[in-house]
Amino acid sequence: MSTRIGQGYDVHAFSADADRPLVLGGVRIEGSAGLAGHSDADVVAHALADALLGAAGLGDLGRHFPSADQAWAGADSIGVLAEVVAKVAAAGYRVLNADCTVVAETPRLSPHTAAMATRLAAAIGAPVSVKATSTDGLGSIGRGEGIASLAVALVESTEP
Ligand SMILES: [Zn+2]
């Protein structure tokens, strides 16, 4: 059995559009500004998708879902994640687990991490953990200008 690891990183700025919802790990978080982006700007799902693609040696998310592609406009990133898992499976890999860290100064995300983990695990068919951290007020994330996420994923070859 051979296993491979992948990492992913994504960051989106907060949107100036007050009507844009904040969606993280497939969970809509009320009472906060949304993130700017062509899709639903779900940084956690995007970082996880990049980690899965990286583990399977399939390149990055932008290669598979170009932001110039209209099909990707306003896309639900949980659906994108399911498509990524299908690509990973087609490449001969099964997902073993994933671990994500969301970096945000605001809003406070710890009450939402369990729901994100449940939603993401259902999307990729493997255990997912989600952790939240801040940057102690440092940098652009610390100034509340956006939200970032990191992810690692482990896959194993389905070939004998
Ligand atoms: Zn993104």
Boltz pocket constraint, residues with backbone or C-beta under 6 A from the ligand:
constraints:
  - pocket:
      binder: B
      contacts: [[A, 10], [A, 11], [A, 12], [A, 37], [A, 41], [A, 42], [A, 43], [A, 46]]
      max_distance: 6.0
